[in-house]
Amino acid sequence: MKILLVDDDAFLRDMYATKFTEHDHQVETADSPGTAITKLEQTQDFDVILLDMIMPGMTGVDLIKIIKEKFPDMKADCIVLSNQGQNEDIDEAKAAGAIGYIIKAESIPSDVVKKVESLTKK
């Protein structure tokens, strides 16, 4: 699986990238929504876009909406990985097009890998 991991927290971004790589997934990272959009303009060859909700300049929901609008034919599933765990946040992300919502504080990194794999099994 090829994953674009979008998170402004360098420690978390590196930790999750390492964990997904250990499970034989390819990972590209972006430190902001703007960087993610730039990467997607270069290639949409991702299976999953794993993104945070709270980032500078743009929320995860805003990023999902932009991705769906700018790249309507892209096959990648959007999954939110955030500490924002309110029902309103989850509902808003799913309404925007996220197929799943994982709360960081409730899952160790290896569980996050398993949840993403489970969500993307077709």
C-alpha positions as CSV (number, residue, x, y, z in Angstrom):
1,M,0.0,0.0,0.0
2,K,1.3,3.5,-0.8
3,I,0.4,6.1,1.8
4,L,0.6,9.9,1.9
5,L,0.9,10.8,5.6
6,V,0.0,14.4,6.4
7,D,0.8,15.7,9.9
8,D,2.5,18.9,11.1
9,D,4.0,17.1,14.1
10,A,7.5,15.9,12.9
11,F,7.8,13.3,15.7
12,L,4.4,11.7,15.1
13,R,4.9,11.9,11.3
14,D,8.2,10.1,11.5
15,M,7.0,7.5,14.1
16,Y,3.9,6.5,11.9
17,A,6.0,6.5,8.7
18,T,8.5,4.2,10.4
19,K,5.7,1.9,11.6
20,F,4.0,1.7,8.2
21,T,7.3,1.1,6.5
22,E,8.1,-1.8,8.9
23,H,4.8,-3.4,7.7
24,D,6.0,-3.2,4.1
25,H,4.0,-0.1,3.1
26,Q,5.5,2.7,1.0
27,V,5.1,6.1,2.8
28,E,5.5,9.6,1.6
29,T,5.1,12.4,4.2
30,A,3.9,16.0,4.1
31,D,4.3,18.4,6.9
32,S,1.3,20.6,5.9
33,P,-1.8,20.5,3.8
34,G,-0.1,22.7,1.2
35,T,2.8,20.3,0.9
36,A,0.3,17.4,0.5
37,I,-1.5,19.2,-2.3
38,T,1.8,19.9,-4.0
39,K,2.7,16.2,-3.8
40,L,-0.7,15.2,-5.2
41,E,-0.3,17.6,-8.1
42,Q,2.8,15.6,-9.0
43,T,1.2,12.2,-8.6
44,Q,-2.1,10.8,-7.3
45,D,-0.6,7.3,-7.1
46,F,-1.5,6.7,-3.5
47,D,-3.8,4.1,-1.9
48,V,-4.4,6.1,1.3
49,I,-4.1,9.7,2.5
50,L,-3.7,9.6,6.2
51,L,-4.2,13.1,7.6
52,D,-4.4,15.0,10.9
53,M,-7.4,17.2,11.7
54,I,-5.6,20.2,13.2
55,M,-2.8,21.7,11.1
56,P,-1.7,25.2,10.4
57,G,-3.6,27.0,7.7
58,M,-6.2,24.3,7.0
59,T,-8.2,21.6,8.8
60,G,-8.2,18.0,7.8
61,V,-11.8,18.4,6.7
62,D,-10.8,21.3,4.4
63,L,-8.0,19.2,3.0
64,I,-10.3,16.3,2.2
65,K,-12.7,18.6,0.5
66,I,-9.9,20.2,-1.6
67,I,-8.6,16.7,-2.5
68,K,-12.0,15.5,-3.6
69,E,-12.5,18.7,-5.7
70,K,-9.1,18.9,-7.3
71,F,-8.5,15.2,-7.9
72,P,-12.0,13.7,-8.5
73,D,-10.6,10.6,-10.2
74,M,-8.0,9.8,-7.6
75,K,-8.5,6.3,-6.0
76,A,-6.9,7.1,-2.7
77,D,-9.0,6.7,0.5
78,C,-8.8,9.5,3.0
79,I,-8.5,8.4,6.7
80,V,-8.2,10.9,9.5
81,L,-5.6,10.2,12.3
82,S,-6.2,12.8,15.0
83,N,-6.6,13.5,18.7
84,Q,-9.8,15.4,17.9
85,G,-12.3,12.7,19.0
86,Q,-15.6,14.6,19.3
87,N,-18.6,13.0,17.4
88,E,-19.0,16.3,15.5
89,D,-15.4,16.1,14.2
90,I,-15.8,12.4,13.2
91,D,-19.2,13.1,11.4
92,E,-17.8,16.2,9.7
93,A,-14.7,14.2,8.4
94,K,-16.9,11.4,7.1
95,A,-19.3,13.8,5.5
96,A,-16.3,15.3,3.6
97,G,-15.3,11.9,2.3
98,A,-13.1,10.2,5.0
99,I,-13.6,6.5,5.1
100,G,-12.4,6.2,8.6
101,Y,-11.3,8.1,11.7
102,I,-8.6,6.9,14.1
103,I,-8.0,8.7,17.4
104,K,-4.3,8.8,18.1
105,A,-4.6,8.7,21.9
106,E,-6.7,5.4,21.7
107,S,-4.3,3.5,19.4
108,I,-0.6,2.5,19.6
109,P,1.2,2.9,16.2
110,S,1.0,-0.8,15.3
111,D,-2.8,-0.7,15.9
112,V,-3.0,2.3,13.6
113,V,-1.4,0.3,10.9
114,K,-3.9,-2.6,11.5
115,K,-6.8,-0.2,11.4
116,V,-5.7,1.4,8.2
117,E,-5.2,-2.0,6.6
118,S,-8.6,-3.1,7.8
119,L,-10.4,0.1,6.5
120,T,-8.8,-0.2,3.1
121,K,-9.5,-3.9,2.4
122,K,-12.0,-4.0,-0.5
